[in-house]
Amino acid sequence: MSARSLCLTKPKKFGDRPDVIYKTILRSFKKYYLSEFNDVTDYKRKKRRISNHSFLIDMANEYVQDRIPESEYEDLGLFITALVQPKLPSGMESNSRLMELSNIVCEVLYRFNKSKMNDLLSYPQFSFILKKFLSIPNLLEFIGEKSSSPEATQNLTAQISFLAER
C-alpha cells in the first residue's frame, strides 16, 4: 500500500494540528471582515473600478466609522484595507505602510507559521479587530463545522480562547 493510499484511508481530523486551527480562524477572520466591508461599502461591485489605494482606504475608513466607531486607532482603516485586500493590484503600490501590512497579512494567510502570526499580532490594531471578531455571537457556526470530533471542537474552542486573551 502506498503512502498516498494510507492518507486516503485514514481521515484527517480538523483539530489535531494547532497550525490548521489558527489558519482556519484567521481565514474566517478575513472572510468575516470582507463580508462586513462589502455590506457597508458595496466593495464587490466597486472593486474593479478602484484605481488607487486612497479610494480603497477611504472605503475602509467609512467601514470603520460605521461598524467600529469605538476604535481608538485613527489608522484602523489601513489595517482593514490590508485585511480585505491583502494582494494589492500593482497600481496601488505607492503606499509603503499599506504594502507592508498587506504583505504581513498575505504571509499569515497563505504561508502560515506562528512567527508570522506573532508579527501580525504585534500590531495592536490587528489584535483589536481579531478580538472583536473572536467575540461575535455564534463564532463556531461562522467558522463552520469543520471539526471531525468533539475533541477537535474543544481544541478549536481552546485556541479561540487563547487568541482572545492575547
Disulfide bonds with the S-S distance in Angstrom:
none
